[in-house]
């Protein structure tokens, strides 16, 4: 195939006059890009994911078993953990988040236009979703979420400015939050670095996304030594095609076609943001069992990680696939 994929197998559906072909595109294209490419070449086919179906007993997704968690019988936190989410607003009416403890704070200025709820809602569902919908329960079910709205609309996209992130971390320190998810990415900034230093010295464990620029350098704050940087891999343990790589990367987590909550109910999303959320849930489980601070969390996580790529620490997968470690 021109896109770099390969044909796995074909099957003739004679009674329907159809031919079914399974193709591995190797992460080279998204489904929409593949469809557009086929249309441009006047190839008349119907293209979609190779979906997996099961008995009507609840959904299964690859991400949970991949990190050693059970999507059917999740581990409830043995004691509450305060988890911060610095993102856009969370749609607390989403069924997957009903009954979840969520305390909210806006770090935006009065004249800012609030960003979309989709991203933050998906992040929150992965971390602490109730498991009573089409989604598996969050990896840190029973957590107390402290959600900061830091993303505002600007030039047709949602962005978080330095001042908003700073106000967010300040509020989270005051709330004695133990673990913070920062599924955001941008340039290195000395002022933000100082704020991260203070948060780290206060015992806060910050988890950040590697970024989706396809660059050989991590975005900030994932590149900061005081932050746990996380990249995304797919079900075959391949690096997400848009993921950044580089020094400072700590772990990999599932982040390609991950089922999350959104304003439409549920949907599949890809990106290092979602991998960071999965890592945040796992780290919260460590915190609930008495692991305090970034250094102790890193030690525990390195010991249980599944090595990927080059042996030991590498710039593509960090220490490897982060693992749940059991209840």
C-alpha positions in Angstrom: 0.0 0.0 0.0 1.1 3.5 -0.8 0.5 4.6 2.8 2.9 2.0 4.1 0.4 -0.5 5.4 -0.2 -4.1 4.5 -3.1 -6.3 3.5 -3.7 -9.0 6.2 -6.3 -11.1 4.6 -9.4 -11.0 2.3 -12.7 -12.9 2.4 -15.3 -13.1 -0.3 -18.9 -12.6 0.9 -20.5 -14.3 -2.1 -24.1 -14.1 -1.0 -23.8 -10.3 -0.6 -21.5 -9.7 -3.6 -18.9 -8.2 -1.4 -15.2 -8.7 -0.7 -14.0 -8.0 2.9 -10.3 -7.0 3.3 -8.5 -6.5 6.6 -5.7 -4.0 6.3 -3.0 -2.9 8.8 -2.2 0.8 8.1 0.4 0.8 10.8 -0.7 4.0 12.3 0.3 5.9 9.2 -3.1 7.4 8.6 -6.2 8.1 10.7 -9.4 6.5 9.5 -10.6 9.9 8.1 -7.4 10.4 6.2 -7.6 6.9 4.8 -11.1 7.5 3.6 -10.1 10.8 2.0 -7.2 9.1 0.3 -9.4 6.4 -1.1 -11.9 9.0 -2.4 -9.2 11.0 -4.1 -8.1 7.9 -5.9 -11.7 7.1 -6.9 -11.6 3.8 -4.9 -15.2 2.8 -4.2 -15.1 1.0 -0.8 -16.5 1.4 2.7 -13.7 1.7 5.2 -13.9 1.5 8.9 -12.1 0.1 12.0 -11.9 -3.7 12.5 -14.3 -3.5 15.4 -14.6 -6.3 18.0 -17.9 -7.4 19.3 -18.9 -9.6 22.2 -21.9 -10.8 24.2 -24.1 -8.0 25.4 -22.6 -8.0 28.9 -20.8 -4.6 28.9 -17.9 -3.1 26.9 -14.3 -4.2 26.8 -11.4 -2.0 25.6 -7.8 -3.0 25.0 -6.4 -0.3 27.3 -7.3 -1.7 30.7 -6.0 -5.3 30.2 -2.9 -3.8 28.6 -1.9 -2.0 31.8 -2.9 -4.9 34.0 -6.4 -3.6 35.1 -9.7 -5.4 34.9 -12.4 -3.4 33.1 -15.2 -5.6 34.6 -14.0 -5.6 38.2 -12.0 -2.4 38.7 -10.0 -1.7 41.8 -11.6 1.0 43.9 -9.1 3.2 45.7 -8.5 1.8 49.2 -8.6 5.4 50.4 -9.6 8.7 48.7 -6.9 10.5 46.7 -7.2 14.1 45.5 -6.5 14.3 41.8 -6.2 17.6 40.0 -7.1 18.0 36.3 -5.9 21.2 34.6 -7.8 21.3 31.3 -11.0 22.6 29.9 -14.4 22.5 31.7 -15.8 19.0 32.6 -19.3 18.1 31.6 -20.5 16.9 35.0 -23.8 15.9 33.5 -22.2 13.1 31.5 -23.6 9.7 32.7 -20.0 8.4 33.2 -19.3 11.0 35.8 -22.5 10.9 37.8 -21.9 10.4 41.5 -18.2 11.4 41.1 -16.8 13.9 43.6 -15.7 16.8 41.4 -14.8 20.2 42.8 -14.3 22.9 40.2 -12.4 26.1 39.9 -11.9 28.5 36.9 -8.5 30.0 36.4 -9.7 32.0 33.4 -10.0 35.8 33.2 -13.5 37.4 33.3 -13.4 38.1 29.5 -12.2 34.7 28.4 -14.4 32.4 26.4 -14.6 29.0 28.0 -13.2 26.1 25.9 -15.0 22.8 24.9 -15.9 20.2 27.5 -14.9 17.3 25.3 -11.3 16.9 26.2 -11.5 17.3 30.0 -14.6 15.1 30.2 -12.7 12.3 28.4 -9.7 12.8 30.7 -11.9 12.7 33.8 -13.7 9.5 32.6 -10.5 7.6 32.2 -9.3 8.6 35.7 -12.4 8.3 37.8 -15.4 7.2 35.6 -18.2 5.4 37.5 -18.3 2.3 35.3 -22.1 2.4 35.1 -22.2 3.3 31.4 -20.7 1.9 28.1 -17.3 2.9 29.5 -15.1 0.8 31.9 -14.7 2.3 35.3 -11.9 4.8 35.7 -8.6 3.5 36.9 -8.8 5.6 40.1 -12.5 5.0 40.9 -13.3 6.7 44.2 -11.0 9.6 43.7 -11.9 13.2 44.6 -11.4 15.2 41.4 -10.3 18.9 41.6 -11.0 20.2 38.1 -9.5 23.5 37.0 -10.8 25.2 33.8 -7.6 26.7 32.3 -8.4 26.4 28.6 -10.1 29.3 26.8 -11.1 29.8 23.2 -8.5 31.7 21.2 -8.2 32.0 17.4 -10.5 29.0 16.8 -8.8 26.7 19.2 -8.6 26.0 23.0 -5.4 27.2 24.7 -4.2 27.5 28.3 -2.0 30.5 29.0 0.8 30.6 31.5 -1.1 32.7 33.9 -4.1 30.2 33.9 -1.8 27.2 34.5 0.0 29.1 37.3 -3.3 30.0 39.0 -4.5 26.3 38.6 -1.4 24.9 40.2 -1.6 27.4 43.0 -5.3 26.5 43.7 -4.4 22.8 43.6 -1.5 23.2 46.1 -4.0 25.0 48.4 -6.4 22.2 48.1 -3.7 19.7 49.1 -4.0 17.7 45.8 -1.7 14.8 45.6 -1.6 13.9 41.9 -2.2 16.4 39.0 -3.0 15.5 35.3 -1.7 18.1 32.8 -2.8 16.8 29.4 -1.4 19.9 27.8 1.8 20.8 25.9 3.7 23.8 24.8 7.2 25.5 24.9 9.6 25.4 27.8 9.0 28.3 30.1 11.2 29.4 33.0 8.3 31.0 35.0 6.2 27.8 34.7 9.3 25.8 35.6 9.6 27.7 38.9 5.9 27.0 39.6 6.4 23.3 38.8 9.4 23.3 41.2 7.3 24.6 44.0 4.5 22.2 43.3 7.0 19.3 43.3 8.6 20.4 46.5 5.1 20.4 48.1 4.9 16.7 47.3 2.6 17.0 44.3 3.0 14.4 41.6 2.5 16.0 38.2 1.8 13.9 35.1 2.0 15.5 31.7 1.5 14.5 28.0 4.5 14.2 25.7 2.7 16.1 23.0 1.4 15.3 19.6 3.7 17.2 17.3 5.7 14.2 16.0 8.9 16.0 17.2 12.1 14.5 18.5 11.7 16.6 21.7 9.1 16.4 24.4 6.7 19.3 24.9 6.7 21.2 28.2 5.9 20.4 31.0 6.4 16.7 30.2 10.1 17.4 29.5 10.7 18.8 33.0 12.6 16.5 35.3 10.1 17.2 38.1 7.2 16.0 35.9 6.3 12.4 34.9 6.2 12.6 31.1 3.9 10.0 29.3 3.7 9.1 25.6 0.9 7.1 23.8 1.0 3.6 22.2 -1.6 1.5 20.4 -2.9 -2.0 21.1 0.1 -3.5 19.3 2.5 -1.5 21.6 3.5 0.7 18.7 4.2 4.4 19.3 1.4 6.8 18.4 2.3 8.2 15.0 2.0 11.9 16.2 3.7 11.4 19.6 6.8 13.4 20.5 9.9 11.6 21.7 13.0 12.7 23.5 14.8 13.1 26.8 12.6 13.4 29.8 10.1 10.8 28.8 9.2 8.4 31.6 6.5 6.0 30.5 4.2 4.9 27.8 0.5 4.2 28.2 -2.4 3.3 25.8 -3.5 6.4 23.9 -4.7 5.3 20.4 -8.4 4.8 19.8 -9.2 4.9 23.6 -12.9 4.9 24.5 -13.8 8.0 26.6 -16.8 10.1 27.6 -17.6 13.1 25.5 -20.6 15.5 24.9 -22.1 12.9 22.5 -21.9 10.2 25.2 -18.8 8.2 24.3 -16.2 8.2 21.5 -12.8 6.9 20.5 -9.9 9.4 20.9 -6.2 9.3 20.3 -3.3 11.3 21.7 -0.8 11.5 24.4 -3.4 13.4 26.6 -5.3 10.2 27.1 -2.2 8.2 27.8 -1.3 10.7 30.5 -4.8 10.3 32.0 -4.4 6.5 32.2 -1.0 7.0 33.9 -2.6 9.5 36.3 -5.1 6.9 37.4 -2.4 4.3 37.9 -0.3 6.7 39.9 -3.3 7.6 42.1 -3.6 3.9 42.9 0.0 4.1 44.1 -0.7 7.2 46.2 -3.7 5.5 47.8 -1.4 2.7 49.0 1.0 5.2 50.7 3.4 6.1 47.9 4.1 9.8 48.5 5.9 12.2 46.1 7.3 11.9 42.6 10.6 10.1 43.5 8.8 7.3 45.4 6.2 7.0 42.6 8.9 6.7 39.9 10.6 3.9 41.8 7.4 1.9 42.2 6.4 2.5 38.6 9.8 1.6 37.1 9.8 -1.7 39.0 6.5 -2.7 37.4 6.8 -1.2 33.9 6.9 -3.5 30.8 10.1 -2.6 29.0 9.5 -1.6 25.3 12.0 -0.6 22.6 15.7 -0.4 23.7 16.5 -2.1 27.0 16.0 0.2 30.0 15.2 3.9 29.7 14.9 5.2 26.1 13.7 8.3 24.4 10.8 6.6 22.6 9.0 4.7 25.4 10.8 5.9 28.6 10.9 3.0 31.1 8.2 1.3 29.1 4.5 0.5 29.4 3.2 1.7 32.8 1.5 -1.1 34.8 -1.3 -1.1 37.3 0.3 -3.6 39.7 -2.9 -5.1 40.9 -5.4 -4.2 43.7 
